[in-house]
């Protein structure tokens, strides 16, 4: 076993004892920066942040979230921990982006109908910043 001094010296050089956890934290930090700058955490799949494939990473986190509902034998990836889920949700991460988007657009259509009295939206109509 290493002495405390040896451990401290290695850590001073930047040795990562859990490289996967450190990488996850780095990517989470990039997601935080993206969310603060853009006002949401819905990172486009091809987005690169500070040289890292943040969009791909978030896609992988969504895959790991879905794995939570599968048996150990069905999983192809490790499931996200409760703590990681809570941290990602605190930033506003949506697990099912298409369903969330559909619900948002439906809500905007309801608002349009309530105001206009019909749901025949004119071509190129914008409602609350979204093209209906």
Secondary structure, DSSP 8 states (H G I E B T S, - for coil): ---HHHHHHHHHTT--SSHHHHHHHHHHHHHHHHHHHHSS----TT--BTTB-HHHHHHHHHHHHHHTTS-TTT-SS----HHHHHHHHHTT--SSHHHHHHHHHHHHHHHHHHHHSS----TT-EETTEE-
